[in-house]
Amino acid sequence: MKTFFVFLTIISIINQLNLVNGASGRSDYAAYTALLKSFTSKVKSVDKSTDWKTKLQPFFALPMKEINMLKKSLIYTQQVEEIITQKNKPRVQKMCQNFKSKTQISILSDLISTNAEYLNNDQEVISTLYREIYKRITIEPKASVIDGFVAAFSAFDEKKSISSAHLSKIKNELDNMDEFLIDIKEKLIQQSQLIMDTKLMKQIKKFEKNLNSFKLMNPTDGPLGIIDELVNIQGTIKNSLQSIESLLIEYDMQRIRWAELLMDAKLCEAGQETSIVAKLGNWLRSLSFKGII
């Protein structure tokens, strides 16, 4: 598993490097990577003692601890999706064929048409969230996707240095930036842990074990009761993924404000970050996705 995470990390780095083609005359470069590089080269003229690249990097790219935790919960989610929607479907269909009693077929029909419908509906939502979250944590936005960024960065990049007053303004905001980042990381970890704590895989194994021994007289002890539990657990996973996506959207909006702070420029009026992030979300959705595993 560790080897697999290393592989994912390498792929993520390659994806970001492929986007960084330089800012001069182009708009397909990785926005925040270019900004940090330009800022750290200019800040040296007024502050040679601080490693500003290390200090600012976490504000524009989530630390690997949080990314790996999110990836782990997404991998878990995908495994669940494959088992529910692919592995067990033919087994349920086969079990249906073996039942001759109308009462048995009626009970099993309710199982499939009601509980299984909830599972499938939630799974569609989960699949969409899973893909969008993975893209958000592994792909850095291009400058052209962030309204106003290209023009603002071009003007900033032409400067040879930043002023002491500008640096003081940034320093005064660092505590607030730290507070936000700590809070968002804690919430992301908390929601990821909720997914891992659902014991959904354990319930699925229990479902598989009982699948071929459906108890007509006591259906709550068989697949019907287990699927009902799967519905509840999968609902928890869906809610956690929705919370994670909302947190990442909030983080994206904050990165826009932090970019404005570093460049001492306005990309948009207050409150318009939402439309910029929505455009970013549309761009991410347009990118191809082949899955993590």
N, C-alpha and C positions, 0 to 999 in steps of 0.2 A: 504493500500500500504506500509506503514512504517513497519507493521508486516511482510509483505512479504520480504522486504529488509533485515530485521533482520534474517529471516529464511535462505535467500541466504548467508548471511554473516556466519552464523553458519555452513552451509554445506561447505562453502569454507574453514573455519578453520579446520573442521574435515578432509577434503581431504588433507590438508597440514600436519596435525598431523599424518595421516596414513602413510605418506611418511617418516616421521622422525623416523627412527628406530635405530639411532646411526650410527656413521661412522666407527667404528672399525671393519675391516674385511668385510665390506659390501659396496655396491655401490648403494643401492636403497633408500638412505636417501635424504631428501630435501636439495639440494646443499647450497642455500644461508642461510637457517635457521641454518644449521650446522656450516657454516662459521662464521656467526655473533656470535653464541654462543661461538665458540672457540676463536675468536678474542677478544671479550669483557672480557673473562676470563684472557687472556694474557696481555692485555693492562693495566690492573690494576697495574701491577708491575712498570710501568713508568708514569702512569697518573691516580691517584685515584679521581681527582676532576671532571672529565668529564663523563657524562652519554653517553658512546659511543654507547650503544645499541639503545637508542632513537635517537641519532644523525645520525646513519648509516642506520637504518631501512627503511626510505623512499627511499633510493637509491636502495634497493633490493626488495621492495614490494610497489606497488603504494598505496598511502593513500586511506582510505575508501571513501573520498569525490569523488575522481576521479573514483574509482571502481563503486560506486553507480550510478554516472552519466552515466557511460558507460553501466551499466546494465539496467538503465532506458531506454536508447535509443535502446538497444537490445530487451527489452521487447516490446517496441513500434513497432520495426521492425517485430518481430514475430507476433504480433497482426495483422499487415497489411498483412503479408504473408498469414495468415489463412483466412482473409476476401477475399483477391483477389483470392487465388487458391482453396479455399474450399467452402466458403459460397455462393459466387455469381455465381459460375460455373453452378449449376443446375438451377438457376433462369434465366440465359442467355439462356440455352438450352430450357427451358420451353417457354420463350418468342419467340424463334425461331420457335417452333412448332405452335404457335398461328398466325404466319404471313403466309398469303396465296399468297400475291402479289409477283411476281418475283422481282419487283423493291425493295420491302421491304427486301426480303431475300438477294438480292444482296448487299444492303447497310449494312445489319447486318453481312453478310459474310465478307465484307471488315473490319468491326469493329473487328470481332473476329480473322480473319487471319492475319491482319496487326498490329493494336495496341495491341490486346491481346497477340499476339506473342512476341512483345517487352516486355510486362509486364512479361510474363512467363520466357523469357530468362533472363531478369534482375533479376527476383526473384530467379532463380537457383543460380546465382552469389551471390546475397544477402544472401541466405540461407547458402551457404558455408562460406562466410565471417562472418556471425553471429555466427556460431558454433566455428570457429577458434578463433575469438576475445574473446568469452566467456571463452574458455579454457585458452587462454593466460593470462587473468586477474584473473583467479580463481585457476589455478593449478601451483604450483611451480615445476620447473624441477628437476628430480632426478640427482644426481651427475654423474651417469653412462651415462647420455644423453649428457653431456657437455664434449667434447673431452679434455683429459688432466687434468680434474678437480680432479678425484679420487686420482691420484698419487701426484698432487701438494698439495691437502688438507691433505693427509696422512702425508706428510713431514712437513707441517705447523702445524698440530695438535699435532705432537710429541714435538714441542718446548714448553718450559715452559713459555717463555715470548717473547716479541718483543723488539727490540733495540730502543733507543731514536732516532737514525738516521732514522729508518724505520717509526716511528711515525711522525717525522718532515716531511718526504716525503708525508705522508698521509694528514697532516694538510695543507701543501702547495697546495694540490689539491682540498681541500674542496670548495673553492670559485667556481672553474670551475665545480665541481660536482653539486653544488647548482644552478648555472646558467643553466646547462643542464636540471636539473630536473624541475625547474620553467618553462622553455621554453616548455618542453614536456608535462607537465600538462596543461598548457594554451592551447596548440594546441589540446590536447585530449578533453578538455572541449569545445573548439570552434567547433570541428567537431561533437561532441555529440549534441550540441545545434542546429547546422544546421539541424540535423535529426529531432529534436523535433519541430523546427520552420517551417517545410515544410507544416504543416496543411494538411498532407495527410489523416488523419482520417476524417477531415471535408469534403474533396473532395469525399472520399469513401461513406460517408453518403449521400452526394448530389447525387452520382451515384446511390445508392440504391433507393433513393426517386424517381428518374426519370426513373429507369430501366423498369418499367411497363407502362410508358407513353411515349414511343419512338415517337418522332415527325418526321414523314417522310419528310415533306416539309421544315423543318428547323432542320436538324440533329445536327448542332453545339450546339443547346440548349438542346439536349438530351444526352443519354449515350455516343454517339460517341465523342462529344466535351469534355465530362468529362474524358473519358478514355484517350484521348490525353493529358489532363492535368495530369492524373495519371502517364502516361509514363514519362513526364518531371520531376515530383516530385520524382518518384521512381529512376530516373537517378541520382538525387541529393543525395538520400539516398545511392545508390550504391557507388558513388564517395566518400562520407564522410566515409563510412565503409572501403573502400580501403585505404583512408588516415589514418584512425585509425589503421588499420593493419600495415601499413608502419611505423607509429610512434611507435607501440609496438615492431616491429622488431628492430627498431633503439634503443629502450630502452633495449631490450635483448642484443644487441651487446655491449652497454655501460656497462651493468651489468657484462659482461665477463671481460671488462677492469678494472672495479672497483674491481672485485674479485681478479684479478691479483695484483692490488695495495695492497689490504689488506694482501695477502699471500706473497707478494714480490716474485712472481714467474710468469713465462710466460706459459700460456696455449697454445698459438699459436703465430705464427709470425704476424706482422702487416698486416692487410687486410684479414686474414684467419678467422676472426670472422664470416664472412658471411656464410661460410660452416658449422660452428658450429651451428649457428642460424637456418640454413636450416635443419640440422639434428633434432634440437629441434622441428621445425615446423612439420616435418614428424612424430615425436613421438607423438606430441599433436593430430595430425590428426588420429593416430591409436587408440586413446582412445575413448571409447564409449561416446555417448552424448544422453541424454534423453530429453533435452530441459529445459528451465527455468520454464515455466509454462505449 
